[in-house]
Structures are given as C-alpha cells and as structure tokens.
Amino acid sequence: MPDGLYTNSRAAMDLAVQNGFTLIELDFMERDGALLIGHDEDRISELTLEELFAWLEENPDVRIVTDIKTGNNGLRFLAPHADRFIPQIYYPHEYGTVRGLGFDDIIFTAYGAWSNDWIAKVNKLDLFAVTMPLRWVHVAPRVDHQVYLHTFNRPMGSLGLYTDCLIPEQTS
C-alpha cells in the first residue's frame, strides 16, 4: 500500500481491522449495470463485490459505510447484505427509499448543504449519525444525532471521524 492514503482495497480493510476499526468507508460507483468498488473511473479497486461480501463474512464485527459516487440506486446491489452496510444519504428525501431497501442504519452526510435548513429535517429522521465537514462543527450542537466530522488526517479529539491514514494508536 502507498504511504499515507489507503483506500478501497482489501489490504486497507485488513489494516483497519488490525487496528481496531469496525466501521470502514468504501467508495462505490455503478457502471454498465454493476456496482464497482472505487472512487472514480481512474481509481477502480481490484476488490469485487463478491470478494467484499466474503471478507465481511470473515470479519463479522465490521460494517461498511457506503459512499456511492453515482447515486444511491447502487444500494440495490448491497441490499441482500443490508445489515453489514451503513449507507450515506445526501438529501433528507433519500431516507425513505434507502430504508425501503432494508437498511436500518443510515448516515446523513451534509456535504452539499448551502444553508442549515437540513438540520430540522434530519433531526426528525431515525439516523445512525450525521457527518459534516470540520468547518461546520459550530452547528453540531443543534443536531440530535451522533456527529462525525470529516476528513481528518492528523490527530484531533472528536466522537468519530473519517480518515484516510490514521490508526487508533496515533489519535491518543
């Protein structure tokens, strides 16, 4: 693996588990009627969905947080294993559809919100967590869910975080 950034690979997931992580975010994208693991066309993982499902069987305490770059329609490929995945939604109106696919734990990700009107809407939803950029930490007290801040690549204190390269021993 490259120094520093480990993404969307079995080696990265193995390293995360070795260091005590139980939630791992992976990027996905839909292409030609299939769901692929990868951030974009230039960064498709060699890991297949079938290999990911087998890896999850070997690691029963781990759940995958999804970041589907081509829209959450791709969640239909993961729905048979819904208990092992935590989808991220980006708009409150996506919640019902994702719940309808069988996902009980959902993260609202406030990437594209231009105002704070989303807070009242997501506070009414049964969410696993809300994630937002660090620069929005000032609105976190108004959110009635666990708040995860992103992306951290250096040690800082918070309830939870997204990282590309930290391991737990480095954060204490």
MODELLER restraints for C-alpha pairs under 7 A, 6 or more apart:
rsr = mdl.restraints
at = mdl.atoms
rsr.add(forms.Gaussian(group=physical.xy_distance, feature=features.Distance(at['CA:4:A'], at['CA:165:A']), mean=5.16, stdev=0.5))
rsr.add(forms.Gaussian(group=physical.xy_distance, feature=features.Distance(at['CA:5:A'], at['CA:164:A']), mean=5.15, stdev=0.5))
rsr.add(forms.Gaussian(group=physical.xy_distance, feature=features.Distance(at['CA:5:A'], at['CA:165:A']), mean=5.18, stdev=0.5))
rsr.add(forms.Gaussian(group=physical.xy_distance, feature=features.Distance(at['CA:6:A'], at['CA:12:A']), mean=5.37, stdev=0.5))
rsr.add(forms.Gaussian(group=physical.xy_distance, feature=features.Distance(at['CA:6:A'], at['CA:164:A']), mean=6.07, stdev=0.5))
rsr.add(forms.Gaussian(group=physical.xy_distance, feature=features.Distance(at['CA:6:A'], at['CA:165:A']), mean=6.38, stdev=0.5))
rsr.add(forms.Gaussian(group=physical.xy_distance, feature=features.Distance(at['CA:8:A'], at['CA:26:A']), mean=5.49, stdev=0.5))
rsr.add(forms.Gaussian(group=physical.xy_distance, feature=features.Distance(at['CA:8:A'], at['CA:27:A']), mean=6.55, stdev=0.5))
rsr.add(forms.Gaussian(group=physical.xy_distance, feature=features.Distance(at['CA:8:A'], at['CA:37:A']), mean=6.61, stdev=0.5))
rsr.add(forms.Gaussian(group=physical.xy_distance, feature=features.Distance(at['CA:8:A'], at['CA:38:A']), mean=6.19, stdev=0.5))
rsr.add(forms.Gaussian(group=physical.xy_distance, feature=features.Distance(at['CA:8:A'], at['CA:45:A']), mean=5.99, stdev=0.5))
rsr.add(forms.Gaussian(group=physical.xy_distance, feature=features.Distance(at['CA:9:A'], at['CA:45:A']), mean=6.21, stdev=0.5))
rsr.add(forms.Gaussian(group=physical.xy_distance, feature=features.Distance(at['CA:9:A'], at['CA:47:A']), mean=6.20, stdev=0.5))
rsr.add(forms.Gaussian(group=physical.xy_distance, feature=features.Distance(at['CA:10:A'], at['CA:47:A']), mean=6.70, stdev=0.5))
rsr.add(forms.Gaussian(group=physical.xy_distance, feature=features.Distance(at['CA:19:A'], at['CA:167:A']), mean=6.15, stdev=0.5))
rsr.add(forms.Gaussian(group=physical.xy_distance, feature=features.Distance(at['CA:19:A'], at['CA:168:A']), mean=6.42, stdev=0.5))
rsr.add(forms.Gaussian(group=physical.xy_distance, feature=features.Distance(at['CA:22:A'], at['CA:61:A']), mean=6.12, stdev=0.5))
rsr.add(forms.Gaussian(group=physical.xy_distance, feature=features.Distance(at['CA:22:A'], at['CA:62:A']), mean=4.38, stdev=0.5))
rsr.add(forms.Gaussian(group=physical.xy_distance, feature=features.Distance(at['CA:22:A'], at['CA:63:A']), mean=6.19, stdev=0.5))
rsr.add(forms.Gaussian(group=physical.xy_distance, feature=features.Distance(at['CA:23:A'], at['CA:62:A']), mean=5.83, stdev=0.5))
rsr.add(forms.Gaussian(group=physical.xy_distance, feature=features.Distance(at['CA:23:A'], at['CA:63:A']), mean=5.11, stdev=0.5))
rsr.add(forms.Gaussian(group=physical.xy_distance, feature=features.Distance(at['CA:23:A'], at['CA:64:A']), mean=5.78, stdev=0.5))
rsr.add(forms.Gaussian(group=physical.xy_distance, feature=features.Distance(at['CA:23:A'], at['CA:65:A']), mean=6.61, stdev=0.5))
rsr.add(forms.Gaussian(group=physical.xy_distance, feature=features.Distance(at['CA:24:A'], at['CA:63:A']), mean=6.48, stdev=0.5))
rsr.add(forms.Gaussian(group=physical.xy_distance, feature=features.Distance(at['CA:24:A'], at['CA:64:A']), mean=4.97, stdev=0.5))
rsr.add(forms.Gaussian(group=physical.xy_distance, feature=features.Distance(at['CA:24:A'], at['CA:65:A']), mean=5.82, stdev=0.5))
rsr.add(forms.Gaussian(group=physical.xy_distance, feature=features.Distance(at['CA:25:A'], at['CA:64:A']), mean=5.57, stdev=0.5))
rsr.add(forms.Gaussian(group=physical.xy_distance, feature=features.Distance(at['CA:25:A'], at['CA:65:A']), mean=4.36, stdev=0.5))
rsr.add(forms.Gaussian(group=physical.xy_distance, feature=features.Distance(at['CA:25:A'], at['CA:66:A']), mean=5.80, stdev=0.5))
rsr.add(forms.Gaussian(group=physical.xy_distance, feature=features.Distance(at['CA:26:A'], at['CA:64:A']), mean=6.68, stdev=0.5))
rsr.add(forms.Gaussian(group=physical.xy_distance, feature=features.Distance(at['CA:26:A'], at['CA:65:A']), mean=6.31, stdev=0.5))
rsr.add(forms.Gaussian(group=physical.xy_distance, feature=features.Distance(at['CA:26:A'], at['CA:66:A']), mean=5.53, stdev=0.5))
rsr.add(forms.Gaussian(group=physical.xy_distance, feature=features.Distance(at['CA:26:A'], at['CA:67:A']), mean=6.16, stdev=0.5))
rsr.add(forms.Gaussian(group=physical.xy_distance, feature=features.Distance(at['CA:27:A'], at['CA:37:A']), mean=5.85, stdev=0.5))
rsr.add(forms.Gaussian(group=physical.xy_distance, feature=features.Distance(at['CA:27:A'], at['CA:38:A']), mean=5.08, stdev=0.5))
rsr.add(forms.Gaussian(group=physical.xy_distance, feature=features.Distance(at['CA:27:A'], at['CA:39:A']), mean=5.11, stdev=0.5))
rsr.add(forms.Gaussian(group=physical.xy_distance, feature=features.Distance(at['CA:27:A'], at['CA:66:A']), mean=6.22, stdev=0.5))
rsr.add(forms.Gaussian(group=physical.xy_distance, feature=features.Distance(at['CA:27:A'], at['CA:67:A']), mean=4.75, stdev=0.5))
rsr.add(forms.Gaussian(group=physical.xy_distance, feature=features.Distance(at['CA:27:A'], at['CA:68:A']), mean=5.78, stdev=0.5))
rsr.add(forms.Gaussian(group=physical.xy_distance, feature=features.Distance(at['CA:27:A'], at['CA:69:A']), mean=6.88, stdev=0.5))
rsr.add(forms.Gaussian(group=physical.xy_distance, feature=features.Distance(at['CA:28:A'], at['CA:35:A']), mean=6.65, stdev=0.5))
rsr.add(forms.Gaussian(group=physical.xy_distance, feature=features.Distance(at['CA:28:A'], at['CA:36:A']), mean=5.54, stdev=0.5))
rsr.add(forms.Gaussian(group=physical.xy_distance, feature=features.Distance(at['CA:28:A'], at['CA:37:A']), mean=4.36, stdev=0.5))
rsr.add(forms.Gaussian(group=physical.xy_distance, feature=features.Distance(at['CA:28:A'], at['CA:38:A']), mean=5.04, stdev=0.5))
rsr.add(forms.Gaussian(group=physical.xy_distance, feature=features.Distance(at['CA:28:A'], at['CA:39:A']), mean=6.25, stdev=0.5))
rsr.add(forms.Gaussian(group=physical.xy_distance, feature=features.Distance(at['CA:28:A'], at['CA:67:A']), mean=6.05, stdev=0.5))
rsr.add(forms.Gaussian(group=physical.xy_distance, feature=features.Distance(at['CA:28:A'], at['CA:68:A']), mean=4.53, stdev=0.5))
rsr.add(forms.Gaussian(group=physical.xy_distance, feature=features.Distance(at['CA:28:A'], at['CA:69:A']), mean=6.03, stdev=0.5))
rsr.add(forms.Gaussian(group=physical.xy_distance, feature=features.Distance(at['CA:29:A'], at['CA:35:A']), mean=5.72, stdev=0.5))
rsr.add(forms.Gaussian(group=physical.xy_distance, feature=features.Distance(at['CA:29:A'], at['CA:36:A']), mean=5.31, stdev=0.5))
rsr.add(forms.Gaussian(group=physical.xy_distance, feature=features.Distance(at['CA:29:A'], at['CA:37:A']), mean=6.34, stdev=0.5))
rsr.add(forms.Gaussian(group=physical.xy_distance, feature=features.Distance(at['CA:29:A'], at['CA:38:A']), mean=6.32, stdev=0.5))
rsr.add(forms.Gaussian(group=physical.xy_distance, feature=features.Distance(at['CA:29:A'], at['CA:39:A']), mean=6.98, stdev=0.5))
rsr.add(forms.Gaussian(group=physical.xy_distance, feature=features.Distance(at['CA:29:A'], at['CA:68:A']), mean=5.47, stdev=0.5))
rsr.add(forms.Gaussian(group=physical.xy_distance, feature=features.Distance(at['CA:29:A'], at['CA:69:A']), mean=5.24, stdev=0.5))
rsr.add(forms.Gaussian(group=physical.xy_distance, feature=features.Distance(at['CA:29:A'], at['CA:70:A']), mean=5.26, stdev=0.5))
rsr.add(forms.Gaussian(group=physical.xy_distance, feature=features.Distance(at['CA:30:A'], at['CA:36:A']), mean=5.96, stdev=0.5))
rsr.add(forms.Gaussian(group=physical.xy_distance, feature=features.Distance(at['CA:30:A'], at['CA:70:A']), mean=5.98, stdev=0.5))
rsr.add(forms.Gaussian(group=physical.xy_distance, feature=features.Distance(at['CA:30:A'], at['CA:74:A']), mean=6.07, stdev=0.5))
rsr.add(forms.Gaussian(group=physical.xy_distance, feature=features.Distance(at['CA:35:A'], at['CA:74:A']), mean=6.21, stdev=0.5))
rsr.add(forms.Gaussian(group=physical.xy_distance, feature=features.Distance(at['CA:35:A'], at['CA:77:A']), mean=6.73, stdev=0.5))
rsr.add(forms.Gaussian(group=physical.xy_distance, feature=features.Distance(at['CA:36:A'], at['CA:48:A']), mean=6.81, stdev=0.5))
rsr.add(forms.Gaussian(group=physical.xy_distance, feature=features.Distance(at['CA:36:A'], at['CA:49:A']), mean=6.98, stdev=0.5))
rsr.add(forms.Gaussian(group=physical.xy_distance, feature=features.Distance(at['CA:37:A'], at['CA:44:A']), mean=6.05, stdev=0.5))
rsr.add(forms.Gaussian(group=physical.xy_distance, feature=features.Distance(at['CA:37:A'], at['CA:45:A']), mean=5.43, stdev=0.5))
rsr.add(forms.Gaussian(group=physical.xy_distance, feature=features.Distance(at['CA:37:A'], at['CA:47:A']), mean=6.71, stdev=0.5))
rsr.add(forms.Gaussian(group=physical.xy_distance, feature=features.Distance(at['CA:37:A'], at['CA:48:A']), mean=6.78, stdev=0.5))
rsr.add(forms.Gaussian(group=physical.xy_distance, feature=features.Distance(at['CA:38:A'], at['CA:44:A']), mean=4.16, stdev=0.5))
rsr.add(forms.Gaussian(group=physical.xy_distance, feature=features.Distance(at['CA:38:A'], at['CA:45:A']), mean=5.19, stdev=0.5))
rsr.add(forms.Gaussian(group=physical.xy_distance, feature=features.Distance(at['CA:39:A'], at['CA:69:A']), mean=6.82, stdev=0.5))
rsr.add(forms.Gaussian(group=physical.xy_distance, feature=features.Distance(at['CA:56:A'], at['CA:62:A']), mean=6.77, stdev=0.5))
rsr.add(forms.Gaussian(group=physical.xy_distance, feature=features.Distance(at['CA:63:A'], at['CA:84:A']), mean=4.81, stdev=0.5))
rsr.add(forms.Gaussian(group=physical.xy_distance, feature=features.Distance(at['CA:63:A'], at['CA:85:A']), mean=5.43, stdev=0.5))
rsr.add(forms.Gaussian(group=physical.xy_distance, feature=features.Distance(at['CA:64:A'], at['CA:84:A']), mean=6.31, stdev=0.5))
rsr.add(forms.Gaussian(group=physical.xy_distance, feature=features.Distance(at['CA:64:A'], at['CA:85:A']), mean=4.72, stdev=0.5))
rsr.add(forms.Gaussian(group=physical.xy_distance, feature=features.Distance(at['CA:64:A'], at['CA:86:A']), mean=6.03, stdev=0.5))
rsr.add(forms.Gaussian(group=physical.xy_distance, feature=features.Distance(at['CA:65:A'], at['CA:85:A']), mean=5.79, stdev=0.5))
rsr.add(forms.Gaussian(group=physical.xy_distance, feature=features.Distance(at['CA:65:A'], at['CA:86:A']), mean=4.60, stdev=0.5))
rsr.add(forms.Gaussian(group=physical.xy_distance, feature=features.Distance(at['CA:65:A'], at['CA:87:A']), mean=5.70, stdev=0.5))
rsr.add(forms.Gaussian(group=physical.xy_distance, feature=features.Distance(at['CA:65:A'], at['CA:88:A']), mean=6.89, stdev=0.5))
rsr.add(forms.Gaussian(group=physical.xy_distance, feature=features.Distance(at['CA:66:A'], at['CA:85:A']), mean=6.89, stdev=0.5))
rsr.add(forms.Gaussian(group=physical.xy_distance, feature=features.Distance(at['CA:66:A'], at['CA:86:A']), mean=6.17, stdev=0.5))
rsr.add(forms.Gaussian(group=physical.xy_distance, feature=features.Distance(at['CA:66:A'], at['CA:87:A']), mean=4.83, stdev=0.5))
rsr.add(forms.Gaussian(group=physical.xy_distance, feature=features.Distance(at['CA:66:A'], at['CA:88:A']), mean=5.84, stdev=0.5))
rsr.add(forms.Gaussian(group=physical.xy_distance, feature=features.Distance(at['CA:67:A'], at['CA:88:A']), mean=6.14, stdev=0.5))
rsr.add(forms.Gaussian(group=physical.xy_distance, feature=features.Distance(at['CA:76:A'], at['CA:101:A']), mean=6.95, stdev=0.5))
rsr.add(forms.Gaussian(group=physical.xy_distance, feature=features.Distance(at['CA:79:A'], at['CA:101:A']), mean=6.02, stdev=0.5))
rsr.add(forms.Gaussian(group=physical.xy_distance, feature=features.Distance(at['CA:79:A'], at['CA:102:A']), mean=6.38, stdev=0.5))
rsr.add(forms.Gaussian(group=physical.xy_distance, feature=features.Distance(at['CA:82:A'], at['CA:102:A']), mean=6.07, stdev=0.5))
rsr.add(forms.Gaussian(group=physical.xy_distance, feature=features.Distance(at['CA:82:A'], at['CA:103:A']), mean=5.19, stdev=0.5))
rsr.add(forms.Gaussian(group=physical.xy_distance, feature=features.Distance(at['CA:83:A'], at['CA:103:A']), mean=6.75, stdev=0.5))
rsr.add(forms.Gaussian(group=physical.xy_distance, feature=features.Distance(at['CA:86:A'], at['CA:105:A']), mean=5.48, stdev=0.5))
rsr.add(forms.Gaussian(group=physical.xy_distance, feature=features.Distance(at['CA:86:A'], at['CA:106:A']), mean=5.35, stdev=0.5))
rsr.add(forms.Gaussian(group=physical.xy_distance, feature=features.Distance(at['CA:86:A'], at['CA:107:A']), mean=6.78, stdev=0.5))
rsr.add(forms.Gaussian(group=physical.xy_distance, feature=features.Distance(at['CA:87:A'], at['CA:106:A']), mean=5.24, stdev=0.5))
rsr.add(forms.Gaussian(group=physical.xy_distance, feature=features.Distance(at['CA:87:A'], at['CA:107:A']), mean=6.18, stdev=0.5))
rsr.add(forms.Gaussian(group=physical.xy_distance, feature=features.Distance(at['CA:88:A'], at['CA:106:A']), mean=5.97, stdev=0.5))
rsr.add(forms.Gaussian(group=physical.xy_distance, feature=features.Distance(at['CA:88:A'], at['CA:107:A']), mean=4.63, stdev=0.5))
rsr.add(forms.Gaussian(group=physical.xy_distance, feature=features.Distance(at['CA:88:A'], at['CA:108:A']), mean=5.64, stdev=0.5))
rsr.add(forms.Gaussian(group=physical.xy_distance, feature=features.Distance(at['CA:88:A'], at['CA:109:A']), mean=6.06, stdev=0.5))
rsr.add(forms.Gaussian(group=physical.xy_distance, feature=features.Distance(at['CA:89:A'], at['CA:95:A']), mean=6.92, stdev=0.5))
rsr.add(forms.Gaussian(group=physical.xy_distance, feature=features.Distance(at['CA:89:A'], at['CA:107:A']), mean=6.20, stdev=0.5))
rsr.add(forms.Gaussian(group=physical.xy_distance, feature=features.Distance(at['CA:89:A'], at['CA:108:A']), mean=4.97, stdev=0.5))
rsr.add(forms.Gaussian(group=physical.xy_distance, feature=features.Distance(at['CA:89:A'], at['CA:109:A']), mean=5.92, stdev=0.5))
rsr.add(forms.Gaussian(group=physical.xy_distance, feature=features.Distance(at['CA:90:A'], at['CA:108:A']), mean=5.91, stdev=0.5))
rsr.add(forms.Gaussian(group=physical.xy_distance, feature=features.Distance(at['CA:90:A'], at['CA:109:A']), mean=5.17, stdev=0.5))
rsr.add(forms.Gaussian(group=physical.xy_distance, feature=features.Distance(at['CA:90:A'], at['CA:110:A']), mean=6.21, stdev=0.5))
rsr.add(forms.Gaussian(group=physical.xy_distance, feature=features.Distance(at['CA:92:A'], at['CA:121:A']), mean=6.66, stdev=0.5))
rsr.add(forms.Gaussian(group=physical.xy_distance, feature=features.Distance(at['CA:92:A'], at['CA:122:A']), mean=6.29, stdev=0.5))
rsr.add(forms.Gaussian(group=physical.xy_distance, feature=features.Distance(at['CA:105:A'], at['CA:127:A']), mean=6.20, stdev=0.5))
rsr.add(forms.Gaussian(group=physical.xy_distance, feature=features.Distance(at['CA:105:A'], at['CA:128:A']), mean=5.06, stdev=0.5))
rsr.add(forms.Gaussian(group=physical.xy_distance, feature=features.Distance(at['CA:106:A'], at['CA:127:A']), mean=5.28, stdev=0.5))
rsr.add(forms.Gaussian(group=physical.xy_distance, feature=features.Distance(at['CA:106:A'], at['CA:128:A']), mean=5.26, stdev=0.5))
rsr.add(forms.Gaussian(group=physical.xy_distance, feature=features.Distance(at['CA:107:A'], at['CA:127:A']), mean=5.97, stdev=0.5))
rsr.add(forms.Gaussian(group=physical.xy_distance, feature=features.Distance(at['CA:107:A'], at['CA:128:A']), mean=5.52, stdev=0.5))
rsr.add(forms.Gaussian(group=physical.xy_distance, feature=features.Distance(at['CA:107:A'], at['CA:129:A']), mean=4.92, stdev=0.5))
rsr.add(forms.Gaussian(group=physical.xy_distance, feature=features.Distance(at['CA:107:A'], at['CA:130:A']), mean=5.44, stdev=0.5))
rsr.add(forms.Gaussian(group=physical.xy_distance, feature=features.Distance(at['CA:108:A'], at['CA:129:A']), mean=6.58, stdev=0.5))
rsr.add(forms.Gaussian(group=physical.xy_distance, feature=features.Distance(at['CA:108:A'], at['CA:130:A']), mean=4.77, stdev=0.5))
rsr.add(forms.Gaussian(group=physical.xy_distance, feature=features.Distance(at['CA:108:A'], at['CA:131:A']), mean=6.30, stdev=0.5))
rsr.add(forms.Gaussian(group=physical.xy_distance, feature=features.Distance(at['CA:109:A'], at['CA:130:A']), mean=5.84, stdev=0.5))
rsr.add(forms.Gaussian(group=physical.xy_distance, feature=features.Distance(at['CA:109:A'], at['CA:131:A']), mean=4.82, stdev=0.5))
rsr.add(forms.Gaussian(group=physical.xy_distance, feature=features.Distance(at['CA:109:A'], at['CA:132:A']), mean=6.06, stdev=0.5))
rsr.add(forms.Gaussian(group=physical.xy_distance, feature=features.Distance(at['CA:110:A'], at['CA:131:A']), mean=6.20, stdev=0.5))
rsr.add(forms.Gaussian(group=physical.xy_distance, feature=features.Distance(at['CA:110:A'], at['CA:132:A']), mean=5.09, stdev=0.5))
rsr.add(forms.Gaussian(group=physical.xy_distance, feature=features.Distance(at['CA:111:A'], at['CA:132:A']), mean=6.36, stdev=0.5))
rsr.add(forms.Gaussian(group=physical.xy_distance, feature=features.Distance(at['CA:119:A'], at['CA:143:A']), mean=6.29, stdev=0.5))
rsr.add(forms.Gaussian(group=physical.xy_distance, feature=features.Distance(at['CA:123:A'], at['CA:143:A']), mean=6.34, stdev=0.5))
rsr.add(forms.Gaussian(group=physical.xy_distance, feature=features.Distance(at['CA:123:A'], at['CA:144:A']), mean=5.53, stdev=0.5))
rsr.add(forms.Gaussian(group=physical.xy_distance, feature=features.Distance(at['CA:127:A'], at['CA:145:A']), mean=6.92, stdev=0.5))
rsr.add(forms.Gaussian(group=physical.xy_distance, feature=features.Distance(at['CA:129:A'], at['CA:145:A']), mean=5.44, stdev=0.5))
rsr.add(forms.Gaussian(group=physical.xy_distance, feature=features.Distance(at['CA:129:A'], at['CA:146:A']), mean=4.70, stdev=0.5))
rsr.add(forms.Gaussian(group=physical.xy_distance, feature=features.Distance(at['CA:129:A'], at['CA:147:A']), mean=5.73, stdev=0.5))
rsr.add(forms.Gaussian(group=physical.xy_distance, feature=features.Distance(at['CA:130:A'], at['CA:145:A']), mean=6.36, stdev=0.5))
rsr.add(forms.Gaussian(group=physical.xy_distance, feature=features.Distance(at['CA:130:A'], at['CA:146:A']), mean=6.18, stdev=0.5))
rsr.add(forms.Gaussian(group=physical.xy_distance, feature=features.Distance(at['CA:130:A'], at['CA:147:A']), mean=4.90, stdev=0.5))
rsr.add(forms.Gaussian(group=physical.xy_distance, feature=features.Distance(at['CA:130:A'], at['CA:148:A']), mean=6.16, stdev=0.5))
rsr.add(forms.Gaussian(group=physical.xy_distance, feature=features.Distance(at['CA:131:A'], at['CA:147:A']), mean=5.55, stdev=0.5))
rsr.add(forms.Gaussian(group=physical.xy_distance, feature=features.Distance(at['CA:131:A'], at['CA:148:A']), mean=4.49, stdev=0.5))
rsr.add(forms.Gaussian(group=physical.xy_distance, feature=features.Distance(at['CA:131:A'], at['CA:149:A']), mean=5.53, stdev=0.5))
rsr.add(forms.Gaussian(group=physical.xy_distance, feature=features.Distance(at['CA:132:A'], at['CA:148:A']), mean=6.49, stdev=0.5))
rsr.add(forms.Gaussian(group=physical.xy_distance, feature=features.Distance(at['CA:132:A'], at['CA:149:A']), mean=5.13, stdev=0.5))
rsr.add(forms.Gaussian(group=physical.xy_distance, feature=features.Distance(at['CA:132:A'], at['CA:150:A']), mean=6.19, stdev=0.5))
rsr.add(forms.Gaussian(group=physical.xy_distance, feature=features.Distance(at['CA:133:A'], at['CA:149:A']), mean=5.42, stdev=0.5))
rsr.add(forms.Gaussian(group=physical.xy_distance, feature=features.Distance(at['CA:133:A'], at['CA:150:A']), mean=5.00, stdev=0.5))
rsr.add(forms.Gaussian(group=physical.xy_distance, feature=features.Distance(at['CA:133:A'], at['CA:151:A']), mean=6.96, stdev=0.5))
rsr.add(forms.Gaussian(group=physical.xy_distance, feature=features.Distance(at['CA:134:A'], at['CA:149:A']), mean=5.26, stdev=0.5))
rsr.add(forms.Gaussian(group=physical.xy_distance, feature=features.Distance(at['CA:134:A'], at['CA:150:A']), mean=5.86, stdev=0.5))
rsr.add(forms.Gaussian(group=physical.xy_distance, feature=features.Distance(at['CA:140:A'], at['CA:147:A']), mean=6.58, stdev=0.5))
rsr.add(forms.Gaussian(group=physical.xy_distance, feature=features.Distance(at['CA:148:A'], at['CA:159:A']), mean=6.54, stdev=0.5))
rsr.add(forms.Gaussian(group=physical.xy_distance, feature=features.Distance(at['CA:148:A'], at['CA:160:A']), mean=4.89, stdev=0.5))
rsr.add(forms.Gaussian(group=physical.xy_distance, feature=features.Distance(at['CA:148:A'], at['CA:161:A']), mean=5.26, stdev=0.5))
rsr.add(forms.Gaussian(group=physical.xy_distance, feature=features.Distance(at['CA:149:A'], at['CA:160:A']), mean=6.78, stdev=0.5))
rsr.add(forms.Gaussian(group=physical.xy_distance, feature=features.Distance(at['CA:149:A'], at['CA:161:A']), mean=5.24, stdev=0.5))
rsr.add(forms.Gaussian(group=physical.xy_distance, feature=features.Distance(at['CA:149:A'], at['CA:162:A']), mean=6.87, stdev=0.5))
rsr.add(forms.Gaussian(group=physical.xy_distance, feature=features.Distance(at['CA:150:A'], at['CA:161:A']), mean=5.69, stdev=0.5))
rsr.add(forms.Gaussian(group=physical.xy_distance, feature=features.Distance(at['CA:150:A'], at['CA:162:A']), mean=5.05, stdev=0.5))
rsr.add(forms.Gaussian(group=physical.xy_distance, feature=features.Distance(at['CA:151:A'], at['CA:161:A']), mean=6.78, stdev=0.5))
rsr.add(forms.Gaussian(group=physical.xy_distance, feature=features.Distance(at['CA:151:A'], at['CA:162:A']), mean=5.03, stdev=0.5))
rsr.add(forms.Gaussian(group=physical.xy_distance, feature=features.Distance(at['CA:151:A'], at['CA:163:A']), mean=5.48, stdev=0.5))
rsr.add(forms.Gaussian(group=physical.xy_distance, feature=features.Distance(at['CA:152:A'], at['CA:161:A']), mean=6.56, stdev=0.5))
rsr.add(forms.Gaussian(group=physical.xy_distance, feature=features.Distance(at['CA:152:A'], at['CA:162:A']), mean=6.00, stdev=0.5))
rsr.add(forms.Gaussian(group=physical.xy_distance, feature=features.Distance(at['CA:152:A'], at['CA:163:A']), mean=4.91, stdev=0.5))
rsr.add(forms.Gaussian(group=physical.xy_distance, feature=features.Distance(at['CA:153:A'], at['CA:163:A']), mean=5.42, stdev=0.5))
rsr.add(forms.Gaussian(group=physical.xy_distance, feature=features.Distance(at['CA:153:A'], at['CA:164:A']), mean=6.16, stdev=0.5))
rsr.add(forms.Gaussian(group=physical.xy_distance, feature=features.Distance(at['CA:153:A'], at['CA:165:A']), mean=5.96, stdev=0.5))
rsr.add(forms.Gaussian(group=physical.xy_distance, feature=features.Distance(at['CA:153:A'], at['CA:166:A']), mean=6.12, stdev=0.5))
rsr.add(forms.Gaussian(group=physical.xy_distance, feature=features.Distance(at['CA:154:A'], at['CA:166:A']), mean=6.90, stdev=0.5))
rsr.add(forms.Gaussian(group=physical.xy_distance, feature=features.Distance(at['CA:155:A'], at['CA:170:A']), mean=6.64, stdev=0.5))
rsr.add(forms.Gaussian(group=physical.xy_distance, feature=features.Distance(at['CA:155:A'], at['CA:171:A']), mean=4.74, stdev=0.5))
rsr.add(forms.Gaussian(group=physical.xy_distance, feature=features.Distance(at['CA:156:A'], at['CA:171:A']), mean=6.71, stdev=0.5))
